[in-house]
Amino acid sequence: MTQSMSPSQAQVREDWNVDDPSTGEGWLVFAGVILMMAGIMRLFDAIWAFSYSGVVPNNLQNALLGHSLTTYGWVWLFIAIILFVSGIAVMARSQFARWIGIIGGAIGAISAIWWIPYYPVWSLVYIAIGLLVVYALAAHGAREPARGAISPPRSETSPANPPAPTL
């Protein structure tokens, strides 16, 4: 059963804002900002990995990507680019950006799993934030209705409303 929107309802839909929780706009802003911040943090991780000249942790030889911090630097740089670009794209509200953001949030969360043995609390926080980004984009990132669009009025003789029988 579909209802047509009155002009006042259309006006409310047209004025979407962050303060209205029914639009999910706040979740989208959250997702975009977090993706960009996560990209910047991963960029710092990459810079650190490329410039680190100290002793490599003993357990790194058994890590997923081997014993070289340079390998991790390249992985983090790639992840940083994906996360930052997807954050900008989510702020632009395109559907393609939504899917890039979901993938970026998932990659961010998955990449943090590799560091649980070394930084357990930070990794779990990073995973939780990644999951919130995926939720925000999956639950609230659907296509917006056209701004100011009003559904056409239902016909009195539509299949949902058959004509009244005459006596």
C-alpha positions in Angstrom: 0.0 0.0 0.0 1.6 3.2 -1.1 0.7 6.7 0.0 1.2 9.8 -2.0 3.1 12.6 -0.3 1.4 15.9 0.3 3.3 19.0 -0.7 4.2 19.6 3.0 5.7 16.1 3.3 7.6 16.7 0.1 9.0 19.9 1.5 10.2 18.0 4.6 11.9 15.3 2.4 13.5 18.1 0.4 15.1 19.7 3.5 17.1 16.7 4.6 19.5 17.5 7.4 21.9 15.9 9.9 19.5 16.7 12.8 16.7 14.5 11.4 17.6 10.9 12.4 15.1 9.4 9.9 17.2 10.5 6.9 20.4 8.8 8.0 22.3 11.9 6.9 24.3 11.9 10.1 25.4 8.4 9.6 26.6 9.2 6.1 28.6 12.2 7.4 30.0 10.0 10.1 31.1 7.3 7.5 32.7 9.9 5.2 34.7 11.6 8.0 35.8 8.3 9.5 36.9 6.9 6.2 39.0 10.0 5.5 40.5 10.0 9.0 41.3 6.3 8.7 43.0 7.0 5.4 45.1 9.6 7.0 46.0 7.3 9.9 47.0 4.5 7.6 49.1 7.0 5.6 51.0 7.8 8.9 51.4 4.1 9.4 52.9 3.7 5.9 55.3 6.7 6.4 56.4 5.1 9.7 57.0 1.7 8.1 59.0 3.2 5.3 61.2 5.3 7.6 61.6 3.0 10.5 65.2 1.9 11.0 65.0 0.4 14.5 64.9 -3.2 15.6 62.0 -5.2 14.0 59.8 -7.0 16.5 60.7 -10.7 16.9 57.2 -12.0 16.1 57.1 -10.1 12.8 58.9 -13.0 11.0 55.7 -15.1 11.5 53.4 -12.3 10.5 51.0 -12.6 7.6 53.0 -10.4 5.1 56.5 -11.5 6.1 59.2 -9.8 8.1 59.7 -6.6 6.0 58.2 -3.4 7.3 58.5 -2.0 3.7 55.9 -4.6 2.6 53.6 -3.4 5.3 54.3 0.2 4.3 53.1 -0.5 0.7 50.0 -2.3 2.0 49.2 0.6 4.3 49.7 3.2 1.6 47.4 1.3 -0.7 44.8 1.0 2.1 45.2 4.7 3.0 44.5 5.8 -0.6 41.4 3.6 -0.8 40.0 4.8 2.5 40.6 8.5 1.9 39.2 8.5 -1.6 36.2 6.6 -0.5 35.6 9.1 2.3 35.6 12.0 -0.1 33.3 10.1 -2.5 30.8 9.2 0.3 30.6 12.9 1.1 29.7 13.4 -2.6 26.7 11.0 -2.1 27.2 8.8 -5.2 26.1 5.2 -5.1 29.4 4.1 -6.5 31.0 5.9 -3.5 28.7 4.0 -1.2 30.1 0.7 -2.4 33.7 1.9 -2.4 33.1 3.1 1.2 31.6 -0.3 2.2 34.6 -2.0 0.7 37.0 0.5 2.2 35.5 0.2 5.7 35.7 -3.6 5.4 39.3 -3.4 4.2 40.2 -1.1 7.1 38.6 -3.5 9.6 40.2 -6.6 8.0 43.6 -5.0 7.9 43.4 -4.2 11.6 42.9 -7.9 12.3 46.5 -8.5 11.3 47.7 -6.3 14.2 45.7 -7.8 17.0 48.7 -9.7 18.4 50.7 -6.5 18.5 48.1 -3.8 19.4 45.0 -5.6 20.6 43.0 -2.7 22.0 43.7 -0.3 19.1 43.0 -3.1 16.6 39.6 -3.9 18.2 38.6 -0.2 18.2 39.7 0.1 14.6 37.6 -3.0 13.7 34.6 -1.6 15.5 34.8 1.7 13.7 35.1 -0.1 10.4 32.0 -2.1 11.1 30.1 1.1 12.0 31.1 2.6 8.7 29.9 -0.5 6.9 26.6 -0.3 8.8 26.2 3.4 8.1 26.7 3.0 4.4 24.7 -0.3 4.1 21.7 0.9 6.2 21.6 4.6 5.3 23.4 5.0 2.0 20.5 4.0 -0.3 19.5 6.2 -3.2 17.8 9.4 -2.1 14.4 10.2 -3.7 14.5 13.0 -6.1 14.4 16.3 -4.2 11.0 17.8 -4.3 9.4 14.9 -6.1 5.8 14.2 -5.3 4.3 10.9 -6.0 1.5 11.1 -8.5 -2.0 10.8 -6.9 -3.5 7.3 -7.0 -6.3 6.9 -9.5 -9.7 6.2 -8.0 -10.0 3.2 -10.4 -6.5 1.7 -9.9 -6.3 -2.1 -9.3 -5.7 -1.4 -5.6 -8.9 0.7 -5.5 -11.5 -0.9 -7.8 -14.5 1.2 -8.7 -17.4 1.1 -6.2 -20.2 -1.1 -7.4 -23.3 0.8 -8.5 -26.7 -0.2 -7.2 
